[in-house]
Amino acid sequence: MAESKLIKGLMEDHDHILDALALLEKALKLVEEGRLDGSVIGDFITFLSDFADRCHHGKEELILFPLLERRGMPFHNSPLQVMACEHGMGRYFLRNARRALEGYLGGSKEAFSDVRRYLEYYSELLTDHIDKENNILFRMAEGFIGPEEGVEEAERVEEELGHERLLKKLNGLKGIIESQ
């Protein structure tokens, strides 16, 4: 079967997410060194919530996973269930990182350790998650779906959520970090 364009696009998203996580780690160090305003961490959290979760995970949860289920891949006790659970864990970590960041920006210097901890959990989770998707789920999925399936729906999600605008935002964050 020919390569799925949907899966290829999802893998490209993974590259952007991994880039964002590497930049986030640099940003956290810069904030700790007093060389970067902590509000930039909020910009990363917003990017990850909008791009990784709403846009990327949205394409998986609304398009890829249901398509695979319709083609016979079970949800329960399968990679689909694991991936969906991990998406929820990521939301938990980002929500708590944002809440801790609000405390930090409000003057609680101790709250930064919570910010860092939740974002480290998030980064570890997503790094492992992406590896599992790229090397297990997506390889399995290639046998279930055709090259054009899900592409139109994914393009609608990207347009609705501003995929290109979000990538420009990431590029702007990269410029901020690299200028430090």
N, C-alpha and C positions, 0 to 999 in steps of 0.2 A: 504494500500500500504506500502511496506517495506521502511525503511529509505533510503534517497538518500545519496549516498557516496559523491556526488558533494557538497551538502549542508553541510554535516558533515565536509568536508575539508575547506569549506568557513568559517564555524564557528570556526574551529581551527585557521585559519588565523586571525580572529577577536581577539582571545585571545592574539596572538602575537602583534597585533597592539595596543591593550589596554596596554600590558606590555611596549611597546615602548613609549606610551604617558606618562605613569607614570614615566618612566626613564627620559624622556625629561623634565618633570616638575622639577625633582631633578637636572638635568643638568643645567637648567636655573637658579635655585637658587644658585648652586655652582659657576656659572659664575658671577652672581651678587655679591657674597661674595668674588670674586677674587681667588677662590680655584680651578678653572678649566678654561682652555683655551677656548675661544669662538669658536675656530674652531671645537670643538666637537659638537656644535650645528649644524654646517654644515653637519657633519656626520649623525646626526639624520634626518635632512631634506632630505639628499640623501637616507637614508634608507626608510623613509616614502614615498618618491617619487617612489622609485624602488619597494618596497614591497607592501605597501598599495595601491598605485595608479596603477602602471604598472602591477604588478603581480595579486594582489587580485581583484582590480576593473576591470582589464583586463579580468579575468575569469568570472566576473559577466556580463560585457558589451558584451563580445564576445561569451559567452557560455550560461550562465544561462538566461539572459534577452531574447535573441532571441528564446531560447527553450521554455520559458514560453509564448512568443508571438505566436509562432507556435501552441501551445497547447490551445490557446484561451484567454490568459490573455491580456487584452488591454494594450497598452502603455500609451495613452493619458488619463489624469485624473485618474491615477492609482499609486500604489506604485512604479512601474517601472519608471515612469516619475519622481517622487520625488527622487528616489535613484540616477538616472542618473544626475539630476540637482545638487544634493548634491556632487556627484563625481567632477563635474566641479567647485563647490565652493571650495572644498578641494584643487584642483589644483591652484586656484587663491590665496588662503591663503599661500600655500607653496612657490609659485613663489615670492610673496611679502615678505615673511619671508626671503627667500634666498637673495633677493635684499637688504633688510635692513641689513642683516648680513654682506654682502659685505661692506656696509658703515661702520658698526661697526668695522669690522676687519681692515678697511682702516683708522681707527683713529677717527671716529665720535662716541663718547660715547653716544650721544643722540639717535643714531639709535637703541640702544639696546631696548628702550621702544617699538619701532615699531616691532622689532624681537619678543619680548615677546607678544605683542598684537596679531599679526598675528598667532603666534603659539597657543595662548590661544583660539582664534577663531577656529583654526583648530581642536584643542583637543576637544572643546565643540561640534563642528559639528560632528566629527567622533564618539565620545562617544554616542551621540544621534542617529546618523545614524546606528551604530552597534546595538543599542537596537531595533530600528525599523526593521532592517533586521532580527535579530534573533527572534523577538517576533511577527512580522506581516508577512513580505514578505516570509521568509523561511517556516513558518508554512503553508502559502497559497500554496507555491511552491510544498510542499510535495504531494499535491493532483493532481499536474499537471505532475510530472515527475517520472520516475521509478528509482530504486535503482542504476543502473549502468549508466544511461544516463549522458552524458557530462564528464564522468570521464577520458576517454582517451584524450579528447581535453584539459581538465584541466591539465593533466600530461604533455602534450606537452608544454603548456604555462609555466608551472613551470620549466620544463627543459630548455626551451629557455631563460627564464629570470633569471635562477639561484636561484630558491626558497631556496634550502638548503644552498647555499653560503650566501644568504641574512640573513637567520636565524643565521648562524655563525657570521655574522657581528653584528647582534643584541646582541648575546651573548658576543661578544667582547666589545660592548658599555656598556653592563650591568657590565662587569668586571671593566671598567674604572670608572663608577659612584660609584660602591660599594667600590672601593678602596680609595675613597676620604674621 
